[in-house]
Amino acid sequence: MEPQASGRLGGVPAVLRIDNVKTAIAKGAGAWGLINETYRRFAVQLKFHVDACQPRHPQGKGKAERGARDLREVVDPRDEPFESLEHLQAVTDARLDDRASRLRCPLTGTSIAEAWTQERKLLTPLPETLPEPFDVVVRRPVEIDCMVAFEGRRYSVPFCFVGQEVEVRGLAGRVQVLKDAEIVAEHATDQYAGSRHTMAAIAPVHDGQ
């Protein structure tokens, strides 16, 4: 699930059923698949359980298949002109809302729109800062000098985490350090192997300084 999609939903579902795409499932498929480590950490931060579909079993993701069919048969905007992406989004949202108000939910007996309004109350709230896309994630110990090693460079971390294991993420031009899914340090990257990156507020103190 993309953070933007969670924002449109208004929160995060407790369980997210996914296809076996390589960005989510690194090896295998379904309940026996190995979750991609990057995606697993993303799920931990947003607090949802990853439930991979069984391969070649479309019945296991009926809501997604029905949604795709609705987009093709009911909402399909391909032959219409739109002023912008925002205009396209507004028109398709209105069509989906109209359809949801007319169809009945077989479980609740209410309209799908009413049932969805109740379901949204059960979603996990989004964190104040949404996670950014990252392509590398590792776990590293914080050394006695308040530094962690990552891709040939060293980055400072607050003193209180010395001796503990933290998560280090590589983003575009930046490195984030997290503890218990919370960002505790962030640094810009450079092309110089062996360089040290220290934040002034958490710089380690050395003898003689």
Buried (B, 14 or more C-beta within 10 A) or exposed (E): BEBEEBEEBEBBBEEBBBEBEEEBBBEEBBEEBEBBEBBBBBBBBBBBEBBBBBEEEEEBBEEBEEEEEBBEEEBEBEEEEEEEEEEBEEBBEEBBEEBBEEEEBEEEEEBBBBBBEEBEEEBEEBBEEEBEEBEEBBEBEBBEBBBBEBEEBBBBBBEEBBEEEBBBBBBEEEBBBBBEBEBBBBBEBEEEEEEEBBBEEBEBEEEEE
